[in-house]
Amino acid sequence: MHYTENKETNEKIYMHTDHSKMTLAFTYKEWLKLCQLLEESRFMLYASELIGQA
């Protein structure tokens, strides 16, 4: 995974994927939101696994 960031100019952050023809582009705010959503989904998965074990 590779990305660059420049918060001041609202430049895009590029994330290269394993697929050679696909690159994702995010603004800095979108990148932070993606990280937040992934963290929340990880927490929900963990909670679901705990409930399922009861």
N, C-alpha and C positions, 0 to 999 in steps of 0.2 A: 504494500500500500504506500502510495506517495501522495503528498499534498503540499501545497504552498499556501501561505496566507498573507494578506496585507489588509489589516483592519481599517486603516485610515482611508484607503481609496475604494473600499467596497469591491475589491478585486475578488475574483472567483477562486475557490479552493477546488482543485482537481484531484479526484481520487480514481486512480486507475484500477480496474478490476481484473480478475483472472481471464475474462473474455477479452480477446485482443481488440475487438471493435467497439468496446463499451467503456466510456469514461464518465464518471458522475461529476457534476459541477455544482458547487454550493456557494452562497455568500457566507460570510462569517456568522451572521445571525442564524442562517439555515443550518450551518454546521453545528452550532451550539444546540439548536433545537433537536437535531437528529441525535446528538449524544444524549440529551435529556430523555428523549423518547426511548432510546435503547436501554438506558438505565431503568426507566419506569417499567418497560416490558420485562426486563430481567427480574425485577422485584416481583411483578405480578406472576411470573412463571414460578418463582421460588415459593410464593404464597400458595399458589395452586397445588404445587407438589406437597406442601405441608398439609393442606386440607385433604388431599387425596390419601395421605397416609393415615389419617385419623380413623 
